[in-house]
Amino acid sequence: MYTFTLPSGLEAELREMTGAEESLLTNRRLMKDGEAVNQVLRNCLARLGDKTEFGAKDVLDLLSGDRLFLLVKLRQISFGDEVDLTLTCPAKDCGETTDVHIALDDLEVTSYGTEREFIFELPRSKKPVIFTLLDGHMEKRLAVLKAPDLHSAMLMRVKEIDGKAPNKNSLAELPAFDLNALRAEMQRVDGGIDTSIHTVCSSCGARIVTRLEAEPPFLFPNVRL
C-alpha cells in the first residue's frame, strides 16, 4: 500500500491498478459520464482518513483537487513517475507532433485552506456571492451536461448571489468584470495538483495547451488508442 496526504490534508492509502481498473477506464459509457474514474478510485482506495470501508458517496464527497491528486498518484504507483506525450500541433496548416516528457513528482501541489464556504463581494455590482469548493458530486453533474460552457462549473459552486439562490441566468446577467473577478477568487482558494501542460510546436512554434489527464498515455503508457 502507498500512503499520501491529499491537498485537503486528509490521509489516504492506495493500491496499484489491476486489469479490472483498466477495463473500467476503457469502457466508453462509464468514461463519458465520469463513472469510470469514480469506480477506479473506489476500488483502489484502501483507506481514507479513518475509514477503511466506503461507498460511492465517499469518493464523490472528495474535493476535486483531492480526486485529481489521487488519480495522478494512482498512475504513478501503477506505471511509474515518467509520462511521455506526443502532442499534435493545433495550427491549421501544421499538424506536426511534439514530444513532451513529464515527471509526475515535479507537478505543483497546492493545499486547500480550512474553509469550505466563501463570501466574495463582486467589485462592480457590489453583490455578495457565497460559493463553495468543487467536489465529485458537482463533477458528476458536469459530466452529463449536454453543452457545458465556461460558467457551468462556476454556477454549481455558487450557493447565493445577493442573498438569492442562483439560476441558469444568474452569471449571464453579471458584468464580465465581476465574472472574471469571481473566477479568479475561486481559483485562489482552490487546492489540488497542477496538471496543465503548456508547450510550443517544435515545427511552427504554435502554442499547445492540454491537461495531462486528458492525454491517453497518462493512464495507458505504450498503448495505441
URSULTA-V408510 format. One record per residue. N is the residue number from 1. RES is the residue in one letter. D_FIRST is the distance of its C-alpha to the first C-alpha in Angstrom with 1 decimal. Layout:
# URSULTA-V408510
[[N	RES	D_FIRST] [N	RES	D_FIRST]]
This chain:
# URSULTA-V408510
[[1	M	0.0] [2	Y	3.8] [3	T	6.7] [4	F	10.1] [5	T	13.6] [6	L	15.5] [7	P	19.1] [8	S	20.3] [9	G	18.6] [10	L	16.2] [11	E	12.7] [12	A	9.9] [13	E	6.2] [14	L	5.7] [15	R	5.1] [16	E	7.9] [17	M	11.4] [18	T	13.6] [19	G	17.4] [20	A	17.6] [21	E	16.4] [22	E	18.7] [23	S	21.5] [24	L	21.1] [25	L	21.4] [26	T	24.5] [27	N	26.2] [28	R	28.9] [29	R	29.7] [30	L	26.3] [31	M	25.8] [32	K	29.3] [33	D	28.7] [34	G	25.2] [35	E	23.8] [36	A	21.6] [37	V	19.4] [38	N	19.3] [39	Q	18.3] [40	V	15.6] [41	L	14.0] [42	R	14.5] [43	N	13.0] [44	C	9.7] [45	L	9.4] [46	A	7.8] [47	R	9.6] [48	L	12.5] [49	G	14.4] [50	D	15.3] [51	K	15.0] [52	T	12.7] [53	E	15.4] [54	F	17.0] [55	G	19.4] [56	A	20.7] [57	K	22.5] [58	D	19.5] [59	V	18.3] [60	L	21.9] [61	D	22.4] [62	L	20.1] [63	L	22.2] [64	S	22.6] [65	G	21.4] [66	D	18.0] [67	R	17.8] [68	L	18.7] [69	F	16.4] [70	L	13.4] [71	L	15.1] [72	V	15.5] [73	K	11.9] [74	L	11.0] [75	R	13.8] [76	Q	12.9] [77	I	9.5] [78	S	11.3] [79	F	14.7] [80	G	14.9] [81	D	16.6] [82	E	20.1] [83	V	21.9] [84	D	25.5] [85	L	27.8] [86	T	31.4] [87	L	33.1] [88	T	36.6] [89	C	39.3] [90	P	40.4] [91	A	44.0] [92	K	46.5] [93	D	48.3] [94	C	45.4] [95	G	42.3] [96	E	41.1] [97	T	37.5] [98	T	35.6] [99	D	32.5] [100	V	29.9] [101	H	26.9] [102	I	24.1] [103	A	21.4] [104	L	18.7] [105	D	18.1] [106	D	21.8] [107	L	21.8] [108	E	23.3] [109	V	21.4] [110	T	23.8] [111	S	22.9] [112	Y	24.6] [113	G	27.2] [114	T	27.5] [115	E	30.1] [116	R	29.5] [117	E	33.2] [118	F	35.7] [119	I	39.5] [120	F	41.1] [121	E	44.8] [122	L	45.8] [123	P	48.0] [124	R	50.8] [125	S	51.2] [126	K	50.1] [127	K	48.3] [128	P	45.3] [129	V	42.0] [130	I	39.2] [131	F	35.9] [132	T	32.2] [133	L	28.9] [134	L	27.8] [135	D	25.1] [136	G	23.7] [137	H	26.8] [138	M	29.1] [139	E	27.2] [140	K	27.7] [141	R	31.4] [142	L	31.7] [143	A	30.4] [144	V	33.2] [145	L	36.0] [146	K	38.6] [147	A	39.6] [148	P	37.4] [149	D	39.0] [150	L	38.5] [151	H	39.0] [152	S	36.9] [153	A	33.7] [154	M	35.8] [155	L	37.8] [156	M	34.8] [157	R	33.8] [158	V	37.4] [159	K	38.4] [160	E	41.9] [161	I	44.5] [162	D	47.5] [163	G	46.7] [164	K	46.5] [165	A	43.7] [166	P	43.3] [167	N	44.4] [168	K	44.1] [169	N	46.9] [170	S	45.9] [171	L	44.4] [172	A	47.0] [173	E	49.7] [174	L	48.4] [175	P	49.6] [176	A	47.4] [177	F	47.4] [178	D	45.8] [179	L	43.2] [180	N	42.3] [181	A	42.1] [182	L	39.9] [183	R	37.5] [184	A	37.3] [185	E	36.6] [186	M	33.8] [187	Q	32.2] [188	R	32.8] [189	V	30.8] [190	D	27.9] [191	G	24.5] [192	G	21.8] [193	I	21.2] [194	D	24.3] [195	T	24.0] [196	S	27.7] [197	I	29.2] [198	H	32.8] [199	T	34.7] [200	V	38.1] [201	C	39.4] [202	S	40.1] [203	S	43.3] [204	C	45.0] [205	G	43.1] [206	A	42.4] [207	R	39.5] [208	I	36.3] [209	V	33.9] [210	T	30.8] [211	R	27.3] [212	L	24.3] [213	E	22.8] [214	A	26.2] [215	E	26.4] [216	P	25.3] [217	P	23.7] [218	F	21.0] [219	L	19.2] [220	F	21.4] [221	P	21.9] [222	N	24.8] [223	V	25.8] [224	R	29.3] [225	L	29.4]]
